Amino acid sequence: MPTIAVCVPARDEVNTMFSLDLAKMVGFHMKHTDDRVVLLHSAGTLIADQRQDLAFRALENNADYILFLDSDMRFPKDTIQRLMAHDVPVVASNYSTRNAPTHPVAFTSPMLDEYLYTAPDSTGLEECLAVGMGVFMVKADILKDLSLPWFMIGYSPRTNQFQGEDIYFCGQLRQAGHKVMIDHDLSQSVRHAGTFEFSSEHAFMLKDVEGKEAAE
């Protein structure tokens, strides 16, 4: 009976719909399997430290799988089963950024200037160089193959830019010989919840449309 540690790094609050999806996912998995699910949360503002803390606590709970979920994600209730079913060391969802212009969070280039897209007809698994960790599962035992720290904010002299802890972690995995895989099928159902400020201009843009609908 495997143990799945669901690890959620967050600040002070989490998205309402994320909480609903989390409850549905855990309830669905426990209803349909005999697996043990452990919920772990780390509050703070230093994401690398939070992920490191969550990974340590997952191992302390004898986790076989670690599922990282960011608190602004939407995901199906069978997410755990779908990711576990692939039986690969690392598998994640390829979702969209939540700011315009939007782009996927999976990369195929070391310069992080080439994206891996999930098209409407994309299916199956595909290897990527790195991916955001909004919905990201790793087999816990492969962490022993990695050097500490597992998570760190990196810096690329080639681009003069800082890189996220997710990019650093994927680099650690690749150096240890583990492929980072994207689940295109799950990616079709994952959403990244953002914020949008509505103005009077947006209401005005729909004036003619609403007028036509009322006249019909």
QUIKABEL-V187187 format. One record per residue. N is the residue number from 1. RES is the residue in three letters. SS is DSSP state (2 for helix, 1 for strand, 0 for the rest). PSI is psi in whole degrees, -180 to 180 (999 if undefined). BURIAL is + if it has 9 or more other C-alpha atoms within 8 Angstrom, else -. Layout:
BEGIN
N;RES;SS;PSI;BURIAL, N;RES;SS;PSI;BURIAL
END
This chain:
BEGIN
1;MET;0;105;-, 2;PRO;0;156;-, 3;THR;1;129;+, 4;ILE;1;121;+, 5;ALA;1;116;+, 6;VAL;1;114;+, 7;CYS;1;122;+, 8;VAL;1;105;+, 9;PRO;1;137;+, 10;ALA;1;172;+, 11;ARG;0;-126;-, 12;ASP;0;-30;-, 13;GLU;0;161;-, 14;VAL;0;157;+, 15;ASN;0;137;+, 16;THR;2;-47;-, 17;MET;2;-29;-, 18;PHE;2;-46;+, 19;SER;2;-40;+, 20;LEU;2;-45;-, 21;ASP;2;-39;+, 22;LEU;2;-45;+, 23;ALA;2;-44;-, 24;LYS;2;-43;+, 25;MET;2;-48;+, 26;VAL;2;-44;+, 27;GLY;2;-42;-, 28;PHE;2;-43;+, 29;HIS;2;-42;+, 30;MET;2;-27;+, 31;LYS;2;-35;-, 32;HIS;2;-2;-, 33;THR;0;171;-, 34;ASP;0;12;-, 35;ASP;0;156;+, 36;ARG;1;128;+, 37;VAL;1;127;+, 38;VAL;1;126;+, 39;LEU;1;125;-, 40;LEU;1;137;+, 41;HIS;1;140;+, 42;SER;1;119;+, 43;ALA;1;141;+, 44;GLY;0;-170;+, 45;THR;0;-6;-, 46;LEU;0;95;-, 47;ILE;2;-37;+, 48;ALA;2;-43;+, 49;ASP;2;-39;+, 50;GLN;2;-46;+, 51;ARG;2;-40;+, 52;GLN;2;-46;+, 53;ASP;2;-44;+, 54;LEU;2;-40;+, 55;ALA;2;-44;+, 56;PHE;2;-45;-, 57;ARG;2;-33;+, 58;ALA;2;-43;+, 59;LEU;2;-37;+, 60;GLU;2;-28;-, 61;ASN;0;14;-, 62;ASN;0;40;-, 63;ALA;0;141;+, 64;ASP;0;-32;+, 65;TYR;1;144;+, 66;ILE;1;122;+, 67;LEU;1;109;+, 68;PHE;1;131;+, 69;LEU;1;124;+, 70;ASP;0;148;+, 71;SER;0;8;+, 72;ASP;0;24;+, 73;MET;1;152;+, 74;ARG;1;140;+, 75;PHE;0;156;+, 76;PRO;0;161;+, 77;LYS;0;-21;+, 78;ASP;0;23;+, 79;THR;2;-45;+, 80;ILE;2;-49;+, 81;GLN;2;-43;-, 82;ARG;2;-39;+, 83;LEU;2;-42;+, 84;MET;2;-33;-, 85;ALA;2;-24;-, 86;HIS;0;-25;-, 87;ASP;0;48;-, 88;VAL;0;157;-, 89;PRO;0;-38;+, 90;VAL;1;128;+, 91;VAL;1;141;+, 92;ALA;1;170;+, 93;SER;0;145;+, 94;ASN;0;100;+, 95;TYR;0;179;+, 96;SER;1;150;+, 97;THR;0;163;+, 98;ARG;0;14;+, 99;ASN;0;143;-, 100;ALA;0;143;-, 101;PRO;0;135;-, 102;THR;0;151;-, 103;HIS;0;162;-, 104;PRO;1;163;+, 105;VAL;0;5;+, 106;ALA;1;142;+, 107;PHE;1;152;+, 108;THR;0;-1;+, 109;SER;0;141;+, 110;PRO;0;-24;-, 111;MET;0;-5;-, 112;LEU;0;34;-, 113;ASP;0;8;-, 114;GLU;0;121;-, 115;TYR;1;152;+, 116;LEU;0;116;+, 117;TYR;0;144;-, 118;THR;0;102;+, 119;ALA;0;165;-, 120;PRO;0;-28;-, 121;ASP;0;9;-, 122;SER;0;141;-, 123;THR;0;163;-, 124;GLY;0;-165;-, 125;LEU;1;148;-, 126;GLU;1;137;-, 127;GLU;1;144;-, 128;CYS;1;168;+, 129;LEU;0;-42;+, 130;ALA;1;158;+, 131;VAL;1;151;+, 132;GLY;0;155;+, 133;MET;0;28;+, 134;GLY;0;-39;+, 135;VAL;1;100;+, 136;PHE;1;119;+, 137;MET;1;136;+, 138;VAL;1;140;+, 139;LYS;1;128;+, 140;ALA;2;-33;+, 141;ASP;2;-16;-, 142;ILE;2;-10;+, 143;LEU;2;-27;-, 144;LYS;2;-16;-, 145;ASP;2;-10;-, 146;LEU;0;149;+, 147;SER;0;146;-, 148;LEU;0;145;-, 149;PRO;0;147;-, 150;TRP;0;-29;+, 151;PHE;0;137;+, 152;MET;0;147;+, 153;ILE;0;117;+, 154;GLY;1;176;+, 155;TYR;1;134;-, 156;SER;1;110;+, 157;PRO;0;-26;-, 158;ARG;0;-35;-, 159;THR;0;-6;-, 160;ASN;0;39;-, 161;GLN;1;149;-, 162;PHE;1;152;-, 163;GLN;1;147;+, 164;GLY;0;165;+, 165;GLU;2;-25;+, 166;ASP;2;-40;+, 167;ILE;2;-42;+, 168;TYR;2;-45;+, 169;PHE;2;-41;+, 170;CYS;2;-36;+, 171;GLY;2;-40;+, 172;GLN;2;-42;+, 173;LEU;2;-45;+, 174;ARG;2;-40;+, 175;GLN;2;-29;-, 176;ALA;0;2;-, 177;GLY;0;15;-, 178;HIS;0;132;+, 179;LYS;0;144;+, 180;VAL;1;116;+, 181;MET;1;147;+, 182;ILE;1;135;+, 183;ASP;1;99;+, 184;HIS;2;-35;+, 185;ASP;2;-47;+, 186;LEU;2;-38;+, 187;SER;2;-30;+, 188;GLN;0;-24;-, 189;SER;0;0;-, 190;VAL;0;141;+, 191;ARG;1;152;+, 192;HIS;1;110;+, 193;ALA;0;125;+, 194;GLY;0;-167;-, 195;THR;0;147;-, 196;PHE;0;131;-, 197;GLU;0;115;-, 198;PHE;0;138;-, 199;SER;0;174;-, 200;SER;2;-28;-, 201;GLU;2;-40;-, 202;HIS;2;-39;-, 203;ALA;2;-41;-, 204;PHE;2;-35;-, 205;MET;2;-27;-, 206;LEU;0;1;-, 207;LYS;2;-51;-, 208;ASP;2;-38;-, 209;VAL;2;-46;-, 210;GLU;2;-35;-, 211;GLY;2;-41;-, 212;LYS;2;-40;-, 213;GLU;2;-37;-, 214;ALA;2;-32;-, 215;ALA;2;-21;-, 216;GLU;0;999;-
END
